[in-house]
Amino acid sequence: MVSYNELPTIRNIQKMKWVIRLFFRTLRRVIGPIMLLVDKLTSPKGVERPAEEQGQLDQTTQNITLYQFKTCPFCMKVRREIKRQSLNIELRDAQHNQQHRQQLLSGGGQIKVPCLKVENKDGSPAWLYESDEVIQYLRKLAA
């Protein structure tokens, strides 16, 4: 049986939480730039379309916005598909830009990335949150 003196104290638990947060923060700061570099170096080549067709697609994507975090693996996956499909979609940083973060929360209801905001023809927004769902939508759009 464990005695009362052997139980972790609140102070020890708080110290451990601080150490764990520091560890993961440091890990993100080390791995994040490496992930961005690898993403940049292995970026896919975009689809080449006739100018008229690309212009029509650019006009279609004018009302589409991707809310993302730069080093989120799922966001990177979606950005790679955007590049692969040669889509001109506005990217918004919901991690460091408080205005974009608030728009994501108030419009979509949650701060979860990647999130693709699509304005429908009637002006109502649709919010897609799952990376696979977003990629499927983008592929259908570019087809």
N, C-alpha and C positions, 0 to 999 in steps of 0.2 A: 504494500500500500504506500502511496506517495504522501509524504508529509506536507503540511501547509508551507513550510519553508522552501520546499523544492519546486513548487509551482512557479511558472514564469510570472514575473510582475508586469504590471501595465507599462512601467518604464522600460523594461527589457523588450517587450513586444513593440513599443513605439520605436526603440532603437533599431530593431530588426526591420521594421517597415521602412525606416529611413535608409538603411543599408541596401535593402532590396530595390527600392526606388532609384537610388544612386547607381547601383549596378546596371539596371535596365536602361537608365538614361544614358550612361556612358556607353553601353553596348549599342544603343541606337545611334549615338553620335559617331561611333567608329564604323559601324556597318552601313549606315545610311549613305554616306558619300560613295562607298564602294559599290553599293547597289545602283546608285545613280550613274556611276561611271560605266559599269557593266551594261546597264540599260542603254546608255548612249552609244557605246561601242558596238552593241549587237542589235541596234535598232533596225527593224525591217525596212525594205525598200517599198515605197508606196506604189499603188496601182497607177498606171498612166492611162488617162482617158483622153478622148478628143476634147478640145477646149470648150466647145459648146456643151457637151455632156457634163464636164467638170463644173462649168458655170451654173448649170441647173442644179447640180448636187450641192454646190456652195450656197445657193439661194435657199435650198431646202434645209440645210443645216444652220442657217442663220438663227433659228429659234431654238437651238439645242445648246445646252451648257452642261459641262461635266464639273461637278464639285469633287475635289480630290485632295489627298495628302501626297506630297511628292514621293515619299519613300514607302508608301503602302504598296505591298506586292500586288494586291488586287487592282489598285489604281494603275499601277505600271502595266499590268496585263491589258486593261482597257485602253490606256494611251497607246500601247503597241498596236492594238487593233485599229484605232483611229488613224495612226500613221500608215498601217498596212492598207487600209481602205482609202487613203488620201482624202480624209474628211476634214473640213475646216470647222472645227468645233471649239467654242470658247472654253478654256480651262480656268477654273477658279480654285484658289487655294483656301480650303476651309480649315486648315490647320493653323495658319499664321495670320490670316486676314479675318478679323473679327466681324466685319460687315458681311463677308461671304458665309462665314459660319452661322451668323444669325439668320441670313436668308435661307440657308439650308434647314435650320431648325424650324423657322416659322412656316416655310413653304412645304417642306417634306415631312415635318413632324419629328424628325430625329437627326442627330448628328452621326451619320453612318456613311462611310465612303467605300467605294465610289458610288456616286449618285448622279444619274443623268436626268436633267430636267428637260422635258420636251414640251414646248407650247403647241397645243393642238390648233387646228384651223379656227376653232371657235374662241380661242384665246385662253382656254382652260389648261393649266399645267398638268402634266403627268410626271411622276417621279419614279424612276427605276433604280432600285438599290443593289440588286445582286449582279456581280460582275458578269456571270454567264448570261443573265437575262439582258444586260446592257449590250454585250457583244453580239448576241443573237439579233437584237434590234438593229444594231449598226450594220450588220451583214445584210439584213433584209433591206435596209435603207439604201445601201450601196449597190444592191443587185440590179 
